Amino acid sequence: MSLSDIPLRTLDDAPTTLGDLAAGKAALIVNVASRCGLTPQYAGLVKLQQEYGPRGFTVIGMPCNQFAGQEPGTAEEIQHFCAATYGVDFPLLAKADVNGPGRHPLYAELTRSTDADGEAGDVQWNFEKFLVDRAGEVVGRFRPRTAPEDPALVSAVEKVV
């Protein structure tokens, strides 16, 4: 099964797929959390969405509570926080696990991809980023501390839009 066909659910529990959310677009898929030291990265993700969205790009966030319980809220609480605090206007998926035996199938596929050091495997923490091109192929993996405005990440986005 390709990444584009993996069944997903939106934060408001509607069925979807990556193919539906990013049809003909490149996407940056990020596991997000509202109570993390990296949560301010939402601001940079919103800027990426605003700058590159019109050129065929979308950020897609998947809330995850696996890292120190930093996303404990309900779907409604997460949506409210993201919209009110950071003006998030990109798609948010239903909260899911990104590691371990309950890992979401999307992340089972994404974590096969390597980062700049050639390392694949488990997501390290909140705000790990996977860049997917318009054909639905993972073309970049950026670890949590790589900010959305990092030149390497921005350059990679520019290559796929």
N, C-alpha and C positions, 0 to 999 in steps of 0.2 A: 504494500500500500504506500502511495506517495504521501509526502507531508500534506499536500493540498487536500487529500481525501480523508484524513483522520477526523473522526467526529469530535466536535468541540461543543461547549455550551458557553454562551455569553454570560456576563455577570448577572443579567436579569433572567437567566435560565432558558434562553431560547437556543434551539439547536442551530449549529453552523459548522463551517469548516474553514480551514485556512484559505482554501480556494474561493470560498464565498467572501471572506473578509478582505482578501488581498488579490482579488481577480485582476490579473494584468499588472500587478504592482509588486514592488520589492517591499519587504517587511523586516522590521526589527522586533524580534520576539524577546520579551524581557519578563523574568519572574520578579514581581514587585511586592513590596510590603510597606505598610503605612507607619510603622513604629520602629524604623531601622535608622541607623546613623547615615545610611546611604539614601534614605527617602528623599532628600532634596534633589536627587537625580531626576525626579519627576519633572522639575522645571526644565531641565535640558532635554528630556524626552519630548515635552510639549513643544519646545523650540524646534526640534528636528521635525516633528509632525507639521508644524506651521510652515517651515521653510521648504521641506521636500514633498509634503503631501500633494501640492498641486502638480508635481512632476512625476507622480506615480509611485508614491511611497506611503507606507503606514507603519506606525508603531502599534504593537499589540502587547498588552500587559496581561500576565497571568498571576493573580495574587497567590501567594504561597505562605503557609504558616509553619513551615518545617524548620526555620532557622530562628531559634530562641523565642518562638511564639510571637514573632513581630508582625503578624497579620491575623489577629484574633477576631476581627469584626465580621459582622454579617455582610451579605452582599450589599444591602442598603447602606450600611455604615461605610463600607469601602467606597462605594460610588459617591456618597456625599463628601467624604474626606477628599477624594481625588479631585472632584469638581470644585469644591469650595476652596480648597487650599492651593491647588496648583492649576486649576482650569483645564484639567485633563479632558480632551475631546477625542482621543483615540480609543479604539475598542479595548474593552477589558473583558477577559474571560472569567469563567467561574473559578473560584479558588480550588487549587489542586496541588498534589504533591509533585515535586520535580525530581526527587531521588527515592531510592528504596523500592521495596516490593510493591507499593501502591503508586509508583511513578506513573504519571499520565502518559498515555501512548505517544503524544506529541513530543514529550521530553525523552522518552525512550529512544526516539529517532534523533532528536537534536543533540543529545549528549554523545552520540557516536562521532560527532564533528570535533575537530581539533582546534585549539587556540593557536596563537602566534608561535608558541613554543612547541607545538606538535602534541600537546596533551589533550586527550579526550576524557570521557568519564563524567562522574558526578558533577553537578552544579556545586560551586564552592559556597555561595551565599546568595542573598537577595541581590537583585539587579545584575545578574549575569545576562549577557546579550548575545543573540544569535541573529545574524543577518542572512536573510533568504532573498535570492534574486527573483526576477519576474517568472522564471521557469520553475520556481519552487525548490531550488537547490540551496543548501546552506553554503554560503561563500565566506563567512566570517564568524568567529566566536570571540567575544570580548568578556574578560573576567569582570567581576563586580566592581572593582575599583577603577575600571576604565570609565571615565565620565562620558556622557553623551556628546560633549563638545570636544573630546579628545581628537586631535588631528588625524590619527590613524582610523578612528571610527568614522569620522566625517568623510575622509577620503574614500573609505570603502563604500559608504552610502552613495557618494557622488558617482562612483563607478557603476552602480546598478540602477540608478534612476534615469 
